[in-house]
């Protein structure tokens, strides 16, 4: 059954919703859909009250440590934490209250070449059951490439069956943002959702482009209920039109 999975995206210490493809290094500010006047702990506590396990907290660049720790403290053991995760700091975040850590960029070298040894080291440190691999990607038409460094660097790793077969022994689930449509509220990458439903052997959450409550139903149909959906910018908690209360009720179906 497809579930609604909420998020807390942190940028410069604040809860924001950002158009994913505009995140860059340097001085240029990303295109921002929403900046909350509530802190990360408020969202974490709200998700705790509504029993929305599996919510992910993503640190988009530096300056987010304090906000991330406050969210984890508001719901110890209830949130997944990503952004800057390495074999060296993963256990610190788990001890700070993360249910699982989410990793992407540190699994690749500076040229975007996947390093299996880094994944082996990280998985050994956390245990596969507490590791989520983020395969957020760019592309389409059957060719999606994992993108790192705020989704600006394409890697040599494709999102396909062979990648899942390679990585799945080291983790317990996947998180996949379709970076080209992330934050645009212009429609999901339906082909990618179909692929995930057909090929991914572990629990997987898709994010990117959701714009209506009906996208939960669509994701369930496209993936045969095997893919969960994150709704970000379109959610009324983040200034959009999709009812958070309806999404909570969706998860509470019999």
KEKE-3310 file (N, C-alpha, C; in steps of 0.2 Angstrom, whole numbers, plus 5000, padded with zeros to 4 digits):
npx = (5004:5003:5010:5009:5023:5031:5041:5055:5064:5079:5087:5100:5097:5084:5067:5062:5055:5062:5066:5072:5082:5089:5097:5114:5132:5140:5136:5124:5107:5095:5080:5066:5051:5045:5046:5047:5039:5039:5049:5060:5058:5045:5038:5043:5037:5024:5022:5025:5014:5004:5008:5017:5028:5044:5047:5057:5072:5081:5096:5101:5114:5127:5126:5114:5114:5110:5096:5093:5096:5087:5075:5076:5077:5064:5057:5063:5070:5060:5062:5071:5087:5096:5109:5125:5130:5142:5153:5160:5152:5140:5135:5135:5124:5114:5115:5110:5097:5091:5081:5086:5099:5102:5110:5120:5130:5143:5146:5152:5166:5175:5173:5161:5161:5155:5159:5161:5167:5166:5152:5151:5159:5151:5139:5143:5146:5133:5124:5114:5100:5098:5101:5098:5098:5100:5095:5093:5089:5093:5086:5078:5066:5069:5082:5089:5101:5110:5112:5123:5130:5121:5112:5118:5129:5131:5132:5140:5131:5117:5099:5092:5088:5100:5107:5100:5101:5114:5116:5106:5109:5116:5107:5091:5081:5076:5077:5071:5072:5066:5075:5074:5060:5058:5050:5043:5029:5023:5019:5022:5037:5031:5035:5047:5042:5034:5045:5052:5042:5041:5054:5062:5068:5066:5058:5053:5054:5047:5050:5045:5038:5024:5007:4994:4981:4977:4988:4993:4985:4987:5001:5000:4993:5002:5013:5008:5006:5018:5027:5031:5025:5032:5025:5029:5031:5018:5010:4999:5005:5016:5013:5006:4992:4987:4979:4986:4979:4971:4980:4986:4975:4974:4984:4979:4970:4960)
npy = (4994:5011:5024:5040:5050:5061:5076:5086:5099:5107:5122:5133:5133:5134:5129:5125:5125:5120:5123:5109:5108:5120:5121:5126:5126:5141:5158:5161:5161:5148:5144:5147:5140:5141:5147:5143:5150:5142:5131:5117:5108:5109:5104:5091:5087:5088:5078:5067:5067:5063:5051:5048:5039:5037:5049:5060:5070:5082:5089:5103:5107:5117:5123:5118:5110:5112:5114:5102:5093:5098:5094:5080:5078:5081:5070:5057:5043:5043:5049:5050:5054:5064:5071:5076:5064:5052:5038:5042:5050:5045:5037:5046:5054:5044:5041:5054:5053:5049:5038:5031:5034:5043:5042:5049:5057:5054:5042:5042:5047:5063:5064:5059:5045:5029:5022:5007:5002:5012:5012:4999:5001:5011:5004:4994:5001:5006:4996:4987:4989:5001:5010:5021:5022:5036:5038:5049:5058:5063:5065:5054:5045:5032:5032:5036:5045:5044:5059:5070:5081:5092:5089:5093:5086:5073:5056:5040:5030:5022:5022:5008:4990:4983:4991:4991:4978:4978:4986:4984:4974:4981:4990:4996:5003:5014:5031:5042:5056:5064:5075:5084:5088:5091:5101:5109:5107:5102:5090:5072:5061:5049:5038:5035:5031:5020:5012:5010:5004:4991:4986:4989:4981:4983:4993:5009:5027:5039:5056:5072:5083:5081:5086:5086:5079:5068:5062:5053:5042:5040:5036:5024:5017:5016:5010:4998:4999:4999:5009:5023:5040:5056:5072:5088:5104:5106:5104:5109:5113:5118:5129:5126:5118:5105:5095:5092:5085:5077:5068:5062:5055:5046:5038:5031:5022:5007)
npz = (5000:4995:5004:5012:5014:5024:5024:5030:5025:5026:5024:5026:5040:5041:5038:5022:5006:4991:4974:4967:4956:4956:4966:4971:4973:4979:4977:4972:4975:4978:4969:4978:4985:4997:5013:5030:5045:5056:5066:5064:5073:5077:5065:5066:5078:5075:5065:5073:5082:5073:5069:5058:5053:5046:5040:5032:5036:5028:5026:5017:5012:5021:5038:5045:5056:5069:5068:5063:5073:5083:5077:5077:5091:5095:5090:5094:5087:5077:5064:5049:5044:5032:5022:5020:5026:5032:5033:5045:5052:5054:5065:5075:5071:5072:5086:5090:5088:5076:5066:5055:5044:5029:5014:5001:4992:4998:4994:4982:4972:4968:4955:4952:4952:4957:4973:4979:4991:5000:5003:5009:5020:5027:5028:5037:5048:5052:5051:5040:5042:5047:5037:5024:5006:4996:4980:4972:4957:4939:4923:4911:4901:4902:4906:4919:4930:4944:4954:4962:4975:4978:4968:4957:4950:4939:4940:4938:4940:4937:4939:4940:4938:4939:4948:4959:4963:4966:4977:4987:4997:5007:5013:5020:5014:5000:4995:4983:4974:4960:4953:4942:4942:4955:4967:4958:4956:4945:4940:4942:4939:4930:4923:4930:4943:4939:4935:4948:4955:4949:4949:4960:4975:4988:5001:4995:4993:4984:4978:4971:4961:4964:4965:4969:4979:4973:4968:4976:4975:4961:4962:4969:4960:4949:4954:4959:4972:4979:4980:4991:4993:4994:4997:4995:4992:4987:4998:5011:5023:5019:5012:5000:4991:4994:5006:5021:5032:5025:5019:5030:5034:5023:5026:5036:5032:5032)
capx = (5000:5007:5009:5012:5029:5032:5048:5058:5070:5082:5092:5103:5094:5077:5063:5061:5054:5066:5066:5078:5087:5092:5102:5120:5137:5142:5132:5117:5102:5091:5073:5062:5044:5041:5051:5042:5040:5040:5055:5060:5055:5037:5036:5044:5032:5017:5023:5025:5007:5000:5011:5020:5035:5048:5048:5064:5074:5086:5100:5103:5120:5129:5122:5108:5115:5106:5089:5092:5096:5081:5070:5077:5075:5057:5054:5068:5068:5055:5064:5077:5091:5101:5113:5132:5131:5148:5155:5163:5147:5133:5134:5133:5117:5110:5114:5106:5090:5089:5080:5090:5103:5101:5117:5121:5136:5149:5147:5155:5172:5173:5171:5154:5161:5153:5164:5157:5170:5163:5146:5153:5161:5146:5134:5145:5145:5126:5120:5109:5093:5098:5104:5094:5102:5097:5097:5090:5092:5090:5086:5071:5066:5072:5089:5090:5107:5110:5115:5125:5132:5115:5109:5122:5134:5128:5136:5140:5126:5110:5093:5089:5088:5107:5110:5096:5104:5121:5116:5101:5112:5119:5103:5085:5076:5078:5074:5073:5070:5066:5077:5071:5054:5057:5048:5040:5022:5021:5018:5028:5040:5027:5039:5052:5038:5033:5051:5053:5037:5043:5061:5065:5066:5066:5054:5056:5050:5048:5048:5046:5032:5017:5004:4987:4980:4976:4995:4994:4981:4991:5007:4998:4991:5008:5018:5005:5006:5025:5031:5028:5026:5033:5023:5032:5029:5011:5007:4997:5010:5022:5010:5002:4984:4986:4977:4990:4975:4969:4986:4986:4969:4976:4989:4975:4965:4960)
capy = (5000:5017:5028:5047:5051:5069:5079:5092:5101:5112:5126:5138:5132:5135:5124:5128:5121:5123:5119:5105:5109:5127:5121:5126:5129:5148:5164:5161:5158:5144:5147:5145:5141:5142:5148:5143:5153:5137:5128:5110:5104:5110:5099:5084:5085:5087:5071:5062:5067:5060:5044:5048:5036:5036:5055:5062:5077:5083:5095:5105:5111:5118:5128:5115:5105:5114:5113:5095:5090:5099:5089:5073:5078:5081:5064:5052:5037:5043:5052:5048:5060:5064:5077:5076:5058:5048:5033:5045:5054:5042:5034:5052:5055:5039:5043:5060:5051:5047:5031:5029:5039:5043:5044:5049:5060:5052:5035:5044:5052:5070:5064:5055:5038:5026:5018:5002:5001:5017:5009:4994:5004:5014:4999:4990:5005:5007:4990:4989:4990:5008:5014:5022:5025:5041:5038:5055:5057:5067:5061:5052:5041:5026:5033:5041:5045:5047:5065:5071:5088:5096:5086:5096:5082:5067:5050:5034:5025:5022:5020:5002:4984:4981:4995:4989:4972:4979:4990:4981:4970:4986:4995:4994:5006:5019:5038:5044:5062:5066:5081:5088:5090:5093:5108:5112:5106:5102:5083:5068:5057:5043:5032:5033:5028:5013:5008:5009:4998:4985:4984:4990:4975:4986:4999:5015:5033:5044:5063:5076:5085:5080:5093:5085:5073:5062:5059:5047:5037:5038:5033:5018:5013:5016:5006:4993:5000:4997:5015:5028:5046:5062:5078:5094:5111:5107:5102:5115:5114:5122:5135:5123:5117:5098:5095:5088:5081:5071:5064:5058:5050:5041:5033:5028:5018:5000)
capz = (5000:4995:5010:5012:5019:5025:5024:5033:5021:5029:5021:5030:5046:5041:5035:5016:5000:4986:4967:4967:4951:4957:4972:4968:4977:4977:4980:4969:4980:4975:4969:4984:4985:5004:5019:5036:5051:5061:5066:5062:5079:5076:5060:5069:5083:5071:5062:5079:5084:5068:5068:5051:5053:5040:5038:5031:5037:5023:5026:5010:5012:5028:5043:5047:5061:5075:5066:5062:5080:5086:5075:5080:5098:5095:5089:5094:5084:5072:5058:5045:5043:5027:5021:5023:5030:5030:5038:5051:5057:5054:5071:5079:5070:5075:5093:5091:5088:5069:5066:5050:5041:5022:5011:4994:4989:5001:4991:4976:4972:4966:4948:4952:4951:4963:4977:4983:4997:5005:5005:5013:5027:5030:5030:5042:5054:5054:5050:5034:5044:5049:5032:5018:5001:4992:4973:4968:4950:4934:4916:4909:4895:4903:4908:4925:4933:4951:4954:4969:4976:4978:4962:4951:4947:4937:4942:4933:4943:4934:4943:4936:4941:4941:4953:4965:4965:4969:4983:4992:5003:5011:5016:5021:5009:4996:4994:4976:4972:4953:4954:4937:4943:4962:4969:4952:4956:4938:4939:4944:4934:4931:4921:4936:4948:4936:4936:4955:4957:4945:4949:4967:4979:4995:5002:4992:4993:4978:4979:4965:4956:4966:4965:4971:4984:4969:4966:4981:4971:4955:4964:4971:4954:4944:4957:4962:4980:4981:4981:4995:4990:4998:4995:4998:4990:4986:5004:5014:5028:5016:5008:4995:4991:4996:5013:5025:5035:5020:5018:5036:5034:5018:5029:5041:5029:5034)
cpx = (5004:5005:5012:5017:5031:5039:5049:5064:5073:5087:5094:5099:5087:5073:5060:5058:5057:5065:5072:5084:5091:5097:5109:5125:5138:5137:5125:5112:5098:5084:5069:5055:5041:5047:5046:5044:5040:5046:5055:5057:5048:5035:5037:5039:5025:5017:5022:5018:5003:5003:5014:5027:5038:5049:5055:5066:5081:5090:5103:5108:5122:5124:5115:5108:5111:5099:5088:5092:5090:5075:5070:5076:5068:5054:5060:5066:5063:5056:5070:5081:5096:5104:5120:5134:5137:5148:5157:5158:5141:5131:5132:5126:5112:5109:5111:5099:5087:5087:5084:5094:5102:5108:5116:5128:5142:5150:5150:5161:5170:5171:5164:5155:5160:5158:5161:5161:5168:5156:5147:5155:5155:5140:5136:5145:5138:5122:5115:5102:5093:5101:5099:5098:5098:5099:5093:5093:5089:5090:5079:5072:5069:5079:5090:5097:5107:5114:5117:5127:5126:5111:5112:5127:5131:5134:5136:5135:5119:5105:5090:5090:5095:5109:5106:5099:5111:5120:5111:5104:5114:5114:5096:5079:5080:5074:5076:5069:5071:5068:5075:5064:5053:5055:5044:5032:5019:5019:5024:5031:5036:5031:5044:5048:5036:5039:5053:5048:5039:5049:5064:5063:5065:5061:5057:5051:5052:5046:5049:5040:5025:5014:4997:4987:4980:4982:4996:4991:4985:4997:5006:4997:4997:5013:5015:5006:5013:5029:5027:5029:5027:5029:5026:5029:5022:5007:5005:5001:5015:5019:5006:4995:4982:4985:4982:4985:4972:4974:4987:4981:4970:4980:4985:4970:4966:4964)
cpy = (5006:5021:5035:5048:5058:5070:5085:5094:5107:5115:5132:5138:5133:5130:5128:5122:5124:5119:5116:5107:5116:5127:5121:5128:5136:5152:5164:5158:5154:5147:5143:5146:5143:5142:5148:5147:5149:5134:5120:5106:5104:5105:5092:5082:5084:5080:5066:5061:5063:5053:5043:5045:5036:5043:5057:5069:5077:5090:5097:5110:5113:5123:5125:5110:5106:5112:5106:5091:5092:5095:5082:5072:5078:5075:5059:5045:5037:5046:5049:5055:5060:5071:5077:5070:5054:5043:5036:5048:5050:5040:5040:5054:5050:5040:5049:5059:5049:5040:5028:5035:5038:5046:5044:5051:5056:5045:5036:5048:5058:5070:5061:5048:5034:5022:5013:5001:5006:5015:5004:4996:5007:5009:4995:4994:5006:5001:4992:4991:4998:5013:5015:5025:5030:5040:5043:5056:5062:5063:5059:5047:5035:5026:5038:5039:5048:5054:5067:5079:5093:5095:5090:5092:5075:5062:5045:5029:5027:5020:5014:4996:4982:4985:4993:4982:4973:4982:4987:4978:4975:4991:4992:4997:5011:5025:5040:5051:5063:5073:5086:5091:5092:5100:5112:5112:5105:5095:5079:5064:5050:5037:5030:5029:5021:5009:5006:5003:4992:4982:4984:4984:4977:4991:5005:5021:5037:5051:5067:5077:5084:5086:5092:5079:5067:5059:5053:5041:5035:5034:5025:5013:5011:5010:4999:4993:4999:5003:5020:5035:5052:5068:5084:5101:5111:5106:5109:5117:5118:5127:5132:5122:5110:5098:5090:5083:5075:5066:5059:5053:5045:5036:5028:5023:5011:4996)
cpz = (5000:5001:5009:5017:5019:5025:5028:5029:5024:5025:5025:5037:5047:5037:5028:5011:4994:4979:4967:4962:4952:4963:4969:4974:4974:4980:4978:4973:4975:4974:4975:4984:4992:5009:5025:5041:5057:5060:5064:5067:5079:5071:5063:5074:5080:5068:5067:5081:5079:5065:5061:5051:5047:5037:5037:5032:5032:5024:5019:5011:5020:5032:5045:5053:5067:5074:5066:5069:5084:5084:5077:5087:5099:5094:5089:5091:5079:5065:5055:5043:5037:5026:5024:5027:5027:5035:5045:5055:5057:5061:5076:5078:5073:5083:5095:5090:5081:5069:5061:5047:5033:5019:5004:4992:4992:4998:4984:4977:4969:4958:4947:4951:4958:4966:4981:4990:5002:5007:5010:5020:5030:5033:5036:5049:5057:5055:5044:5036:5046:5043:5026:5012:4996:4985:4969:4962:4945:4928:4915:4903:4896:4905:4913:4928:4939:4951:4961:4969:4974:4971:4956:4947:4945:4938:4937:4935:4940:4939:4939:4941:4944:4947:4960:4967:4968:4976:4988:4998:5008:5015:5017:5017:5005:4996:4987:4975:4964:4953:4948:4938:4951:4963:4963:4952:4949:4936:4940:4938:4934:4928:4926:4941:4945:4937:4943:4957:4955:4947:4956:4972:4986:4995:4999:4992:4987:4980:4972:4961:4958:4967:4967:4976:4979:4967:4970:4977:4965:4957:4965:4965:4949:4947:4960:4970:4983:4982:4985:4991:4995:4994:4998:4997:4989:4992:5008:5020:5025:5010:5001:4996:4994:5004:5016:5029:5031:5019:5024:5036:5029:5021:5034:5039:5032:5029)
residu = (UNK:UNK:UNK:UNK:UNK:UNK:UNK:UNK:UNK:UNK:UNK:UNK:UNK:UNK:UNK:UNK:UNK:UNK:UNK:UNK:UNK:UNK:UNK:UNK:UNK:UNK:UNK:UNK:UNK:UNK:UNK:UNK:UNK:UNK:UNK:UNK:UNK:UNK:UNK:UNK:UNK:UNK:UNK:UNK:UNK:UNK:UNK:UNK:UNK:UNK:UNK:UNK:UNK:UNK:UNK:UNK:UNK:UNK:UNK:UNK:UNK:UNK:UNK:UNK:UNK:UNK:UNK:UNK:UNK:UNK:UNK:UNK:UNK:UNK:UNK:UNK:UNK:UNK:UNK:UNK:UNK:UNK:UNK:UNK:UNK:UNK:UNK:UNK:UNK:UNK:UNK:UNK:UNK:UNK:UNK:UNK:UNK:UNK:UNK:UNK:UNK:UNK:UNK:UNK:UNK:UNK:UNK:UNK:UNK:UNK:UNK:UNK:UNK:UNK:UNK:UNK:UNK:UNK:UNK:UNK:UNK:UNK:UNK:UNK:UNK:UNK:UNK:UNK:UNK:UNK:UNK:UNK:UNK:UNK:UNK:UNK:UNK:UNK:UNK:UNK:UNK:UNK:UNK:UNK:UNK:UNK:UNK:UNK:UNK:UNK:UNK:UNK:UNK:UNK:UNK:UNK:UNK:UNK:UNK:UNK:UNK:UNK:UNK:UNK:UNK:UNK:UNK:UNK:UNK:UNK:UNK:UNK:UNK:UNK:UNK:UNK:UNK:UNK:UNK:UNK:UNK:UNK:UNK:UNK:UNK:UNK:UNK:UNK:UNK:UNK:UNK:UNK:UNK:UNK:UNK:UNK:UNK:UNK:UNK:UNK:UNK:UNK:UNK:UNK:UNK:UNK:UNK:UNK:UNK:UNK:UNK:UNK:UNK:UNK:UNK:UNK:UNK:UNK:UNK:UNK:UNK:UNK:UNK:UNK:UNK:UNK:UNK:UNK:UNK:UNK:UNK:UNK:UNK:UNK:UNK:UNK:UNK:UNK:UNK:UNK:UNK:UNK:UNK:UNK:UNK:UNK:UNK:UNK:UNK:UNK:UNK:UNK:UNK:UNK)
# end
